[in-house]
Amino acid sequence: ISRLLKMIGCMQGFLYLSVLVTFAACNAPPVPLDDILIEKTFVPEQCARAVQVGDYVRYHYIGTFPDGKKFDSSYDRGTTYNVFVGKKQLIEGMDKALVGMCVNERSLVKIPPQLAYGKQGYGTIIPPDAILHFDVLLLDVWNPDDGVQTNTYHTPPVCSRKVEVSDFVRYHYNGTLLDGTLFDSSHTRMRTYDTYVGIGWLIAGMDQGLLGMCVGERRIITMPPSLGYGENGDGSDIPGQASLVFDVVLLDLHNPRDGITVTNQQVPESCTRTSVAGDFVRYHYNGSLLDGTFFDSSYSRNRTYDTYVGQGYVIAGMDEGLIGVCVGEKRTITIPPHLAYGEEGTGSKIPGSAVLVFDVHIIDFHNPADSTVVTVTSKPEECDVHTKKGDFVKYHYNASLMDGTPIDSTYNYGKTYNIVLGANQVVPGMEDGLMDMCVGEKRHLVIPPHLGYGERGVTGEVPGSAVLVFDIELVEMEEGLPEGYMFIWNEDVSPDLFAEMDKNEDKVVEPSEFTDYILQQVNDGKGRLAPGFDPYRIIDNMFSNQDRDGDGKITEAEFKLKADESAAHDEL
């Protein structure tokens, strides 16, 4: 018990001593600061630039005394504090504290009185010998010697042209202050910013920063306020003396002096003819903007675009770009907006002032004045008998379009195609190609659409306004009758022709008697029916022409030879 009492007494003495020491420490005067103290409360991951003497800075601050009492704040005034550093425009301690800071860095700065307002203090706000605490957030830094800074972070693989003074450009951008605060964006408006470069339509920093860019390039353009909106800002989102940062992607570029550009030409080895103004052209195309944005394609419609060229039916640039092309040629045509859809564009697909790029494949072309082109590819040594109108011909053919797309072939069916020339049984161009031809002769025909299947074509087989190509071979021919005749006599006509037909001698010729008689004359070689037609239809027609009163029988009074007729008929 005695030992325990002694221990309690010692502890009481220790506690009493501790209280005395603590009381003395709490009531002792603060230790004077010899220099500023900086406690960094936030440091950004990246620091592209630290404040140096002579720089101009924009920052926010809260000023308090050591006991936490606030004496000033830039936040309360709703504006940053803007000042040059190291030029005695600030209290000495703040001048020192700002050097080395980065944008978006935040620091707690403690400044002794000798580096603040000293023994005089500052009016009624700051007493003499006051230690000041500043919570500082740096928002901007630049130097009067600064120019535009560009940092390209994406370069397209191909750059055929760069922005020059007086070029017209279309670009998207995000505009921020140096601390990352967004003040504007073309993306939010879903519309590019379109302007001339280098002629004063833009702030000076952007005028400079866009020079040398390629379509598809992305770059960061940083500019001091002297090349931005200066001391006054823009009056709303951009404060005065603010550095500006633009994240830019260039989408389009042209010059008002530009004409069309033709590149990537792939010309077939055989090109016997090139297009001229007034020709009608069928072509496929893919249309895109200069940045590659797709807007239209004839392939997606599975149909060529068909038009006259050089006559204003298409935009001026395409009118020009389709002149001088060969069938089968591929080319890229780049068209500036003043030769395309101009400042207005077409609405949703093609924006205003857009450069257009067309990848074109020429399928065929012709001229309305064209005739069938006939090329003899093979001819027999003996070629004395030539085809003419009325002849019955048998021939083989391979048919295709001008680009080589096959259409049809008689060889696929293992039989010839048989027609009577001049009877409108084939397209006019084929009629032309088969005339004056020998058996065994081969020809290559190129038939323009107005002598082929015209604007409509043949559904599922021949496109509208298509030029046709036929390789033909005449296999057999049978001489036709003179024009206007469907039947002729090979020898003198019997003077008792009516009586010979009237087998039952009832003074009228029935249809069966008429048919039997004509067929018998043909079989005996005494007469000929026009080849290539249905003989019964010819005979029916002949009978109808003789049956003048339409009673289904021919009387001797009605019966006449063709030579006796005042008007021509395909009859006896």
PyMOL commands that set and color helices and strands:
alter all, ss='L'
color gray80, all
select helices_A, chain A and resi 2-26+74-77+92-98+113-115+186-189+204-209+225-227+298-301+316-321+337-339+410-412+428-434+449-451+497-501+511-523+535-546+562-564
alter helices_A, ss='H'
color red, helices_A
select strands_A, chain A and resi 37-42+56-64+70-73+81-84+106-111+132-142+149-154+168-177+182-185+193-196+218-223+244-254+261-266+280-289+294-297+305-308+330-335+356-366+373-378+392-401+406-409+417-420+442-447+468-478+487-489+508-509+527-529+554-555
alter strands_A, ss='S'
color yellow, strands_A
deselect
rebuild
show_as cartoon
